[in-house]
Amino acid sequence: MTIIGWIVLGLLAGVIAKILMPGRDPGGLIGTTVIGIVGAFVGGWLSARVLDRPIDADFYDGATWISAIGGSLVLLIAYRIFFGHSRER
């Protein structure tokens, strides 16, 4: 997959992560989109390094999608924990 493929995958993974974890995000649509793109890269990297499951170059591979969505969810949760305004500091 090219870098454009990873960006498109990240955009879609960010949307899916947002659907799975609805609510107000401090960054809005642009922040969630960036989290999705970065989450796709992080999920792919973690899958290859930690789980010893390299990601195929196929855009339609299930493991690619699961790792991208999982990475997006992890980053979205971390973003809400560190930058969310839902609790008093």
N, C-alpha and C positions, 0 to 999 in steps of 0.2 A: 504494500500500500504506500502511496505517496503521502507527502505532508498534507496535501489538500484532502486526501481521503481521511486522514486522522482528524483534521479539523471538522469535516462534515460529520464524521462519527462522533466527535466530541460534542458538537452542537446537538445532535440527536440524543446522545447519552445524557446531556444536561437537561434536556426537555423531559426525558423519561425519569430522571432522578427527581426533578421538580414535581412531576405528577405523583411519584411514589412518596414524596415527602413534601406535601403542600404546606403553605404558610408564607408569612411575610419574611423576605430576606432583606437584610440591610443594603445589599448592593443592587437590588432590582433585577431587571431583565438582563442588562449588560453584565452585571456581576455573576449571575447564574450561568450565562453563556460562557464566560471566561472560565468559571469553575468546571463546566462540562468539558471544555477543550483540554484544560490542564488535567482533569480527572481521567480523561481517556489516555493521555500519555502516562500518567502515574499508574493507572490500572494495568496498562500494558507492560510497563517496566516492572511493577511488582509481580505480575504473573510470570514474567521471564526470569527474574532474579530470585524471588523468594519461593515461589511455588514450583520452580523448575519446569514451567509449562510455557515455552515460547509461543508467542502469538503468530498465527499464520498470516500470510500476506493477503488473505482473502477477506474482502469487506463483509461478506455474508457468513463468516464463521461464527458460530455461537459463542465460543470461548472469547473471541474478540469483543463481542457485544457485552458479555457478562463482565469481563474485566473493565471495560470502559464505563459501564453503568455503576459497577461497584466502586471504582475510583472516584467517580463523580459524587456518589452518595457519601463516601468517606470525606471528601473535601467539603461538601455542602454541610455536613454535620459539624466538621471542625470550624468552618466559617461561621456558622450560627453560634457555636460555643464561644469563640473568641471575639466576634464582632457583633453579635446579636444584642438587641436592646430589650429583650423580653424579661430581663431580670435586673434587679438593682445591683449596682457595683459599689 
